Amino acid sequence: MVRSTKTFKSEAEAKLFALEIMDKGWSANAGTLNPYQPKQMIGSSQIGKWASTKPALHRTSH
């Protein structure tokens, strides 16, 4: 088992990458990093649904 973490400039890029990983038959999880609010954690069973939605507008915390 190999685990990797990758950071993206946009949610759209992250969604595309997650779908590519899932298409290979691998497992993917996604989530937001600080300082974005509200925090999100997307499990592998939710990647397809998450990737089909428009990217969210995140607010940074102060």
Contacts in CASP RR format, 6 or more apart in sequence:
PFRMAT RR
TARGET T0000
AUTHOR 0000-0000-0000
METHOD contacts of the structure
MODEL  1
MVRSTKTFKSEAEAKLFALEIMDKGWSANAGTLNPYQPKQMIGSSQIGKW
ASTKPALHRTSH
6 17 0 8 1.000
7 33 0 8 1.000
8 14 0 8 1.000
8 17 0 8 1.000
10 55 0 8 1.000
11 55 0 8 1.000
11 56 0 8 1.000
11 58 0 8 1.000
12 55 0 8 1.000
14 30 0 8 1.000
15 30 0 8 1.000
15 50 0 8 1.000
15 51 0 8 1.000
15 55 0 8 1.000
16 51 0 8 1.000
18 28 0 8 1.000
18 30 0 8 1.000
18 42 0 8 1.000
18 47 0 8 1.000
18 48 0 8 1.000
18 50 0 8 1.000
18 51 0 8 1.000
19 47 0 8 1.000
19 48 0 8 1.000
19 51 0 8 1.000
21 27 0 8 1.000
21 28 0 8 1.000
22 28 0 8 1.000
22 44 0 8 1.000
22 47 0 8 1.000
22 48 0 8 1.000
27 44 0 8 1.000
28 43 0 8 1.000
28 44 0 8 1.000
28 47 0 8 1.000
29 41 0 8 1.000
29 42 0 8 1.000
29 43 0 8 1.000
29 44 0 8 1.000
29 47 0 8 1.000
30 40 0 8 1.000
30 41 0 8 1.000
30 42 0 8 1.000
30 43 0 8 1.000
30 47 0 8 1.000
30 50 0 8 1.000
31 39 0 8 1.000
31 40 0 8 1.000
31 41 0 8 1.000
31 42 0 8 1.000
32 39 0 8 1.000
32 40 0 8 1.000
32 58 0 8 1.000
34 61 0 8 1.000
35 60 0 8 1.000
35 61 0 8 1.000
36 58 0 8 1.000
36 59 0 8 1.000
36 60 0 8 1.000
36 61 0 8 1.000
37 58 0 8 1.000
37 59 0 8 1.000
37 60 0 8 1.000
37 61 0 8 1.000
40 56 0 8 1.000
42 50 0 8 1.000
END
